């Protein structure tokens, strides 16, 4: 913190009713907090640099593939594009949102916030479920999903699928999950943990992901537990991206997805190896 900022903050503290001693103590605490953060980041990067770079490589691989696919779709003749345009539009937006969340998760992972990263993964997983449902039930559902963006409707757009009785008052996420092509059993354990992390549950409160003994009540950064959200978010991003690429099948996109899946295997092994070296001695 430079002198000018410190003087300005001191004035703000005085305006808010803090004494000079209180203000100085708080600013000293901030300096200590920043020093601890810098120390943690340096240590985490030394231990996990290869894994962090692997995660960033995964992001770049899929970002480049998505941009190339977007260009491919843009150049398709209208008569080929129009029959599935709403599906493409919906899945494209969902994939972009998932890619941003993946980047957010990696930032949280690098800073040792595994609980926050896993909570963010919960949203990615739900995006994959919505993507799968739209892909399965087609254009009318996709169009209603897009239309619902201008309303308060969360899931009732799914009524356009025709699979729910007309007497049903509201569609829930659970309804969509049961009817999409995502294998919920494969993700059940991780999704349960993510829900506990997000909500004010006793499990998420006492069983912190960043605590090796599962009981730490503090809010400190931790290298323990960061592998799970890093790996799961990569799995989910490639799943959502592959669904997008299936709207207008194209060979280059298939090949890029296959490369991403192979890199996902490498990424998983890297995180597992480092976690084992640090915590399973």
Secondary structure, DSSP 8 states (H G I E B T S, - for coil): --HHHHHHHHHHHHHTT--HHHHHHHHHHHHHHHHHHHHHHHHHHHHHHHHHHHHHHHHHHHHHHHHHHHHHHHTS-HHHHGGGHHHHHHHHHHHHHHHHHHHHHHHHHHTT-HHHHHHHHHHHHHHHHHHHHHHHH-HHHHHHHHHGGGSS-SSGGGGGGS-S-TT-----HHHHHHHSSS-HHHHHHHHHHHHHHHTT-HHHHHS-TT-TTS---S----STTHHHHHHHHHHHHHHHHHHHHTTT--HHHHHHHHHHHHHHHHHHHHHHHHHHHHH--
